[in-house]
Amino acid sequence: MKNKYLVGIMSVRDLKTCKFWINKVNFLDKMYITGYSHTTAHKILKDYFLENDYTHLIIYGEDALFTPSSLIRLIEGVEKYDYPILSGWTNVNFNMGLSNVGMADLRKYKDIVSYHQYDLVGILKLITSEEDYIKAFFVGLPLTVIRRDVVEKVTFSPYKNTYLRRSNQVIYDGIMHDTKFAIECADMNIPIMIDTRVFGMHYANTYHLISYENKNVEVVKKTQDVPSIQ
């Protein structure tokens, strides 16, 4: 394998099923960032990544359930096609049949306030797609491989800041980092590719589980090479 990957897990929830599968990934270096706001966690992750000789950063959403084979499939796609961004995808929630893959050019809106603006692709359409890879404007960064030159250019900053209720307290923090990421990539003509075969389950609304206590940063080194799923 020609590339070197770092998996970043930014965690403010204790979702044991997701953690079980994340912890099963022993073939890539992982950085756990626990208890920090999303904006701060992104900065910690980006700084560590750029200070080291990794070629690709993998954002692994803590509230998305993927298995290790999903990571392996994405890596095989990156190794073969050298996509600057390659992502898996999930459902939005359990109440509607929409994915977190959006096709609308979000730059046309003065402000984004509704999921209707994203032109989200239906789950059934992605599952039954005859194409392994499709280009999208937006993806919610559930399991996303990002090449180093892209990491160097994007800010990982929020689309907007607002007041949020978290763990019985109200804080002022950034939201919609994935939206800002998509807009920045579009501005720089960096394509976001989706592997339609890499589908994970999103836990949907778990905001009530968010906690900013017990802050911790830990790097866990890989113990074996990336296996093959062929």
Secondary structure, DSSP 8 states (H G I E B T S, - for coil): ----EEEEEEESS--HHHHHHHHT--SSEEEEEESS-HHHHHHHHHHHHHHTT-SEEEEE-TTEE--HHHHHHHHHHHHHH--SEEEEEEBS-SSS-EEEEE-S-GGG-S----GGGG-EEEHHHHHT-S-SEEEESEE--SEEEEEHHHHHH-----SEEEEEEETTEEEEEEE-HHHHHHHHHHHTT--EEEEEEEEEEE----GGG----S-EEEEE--SS------
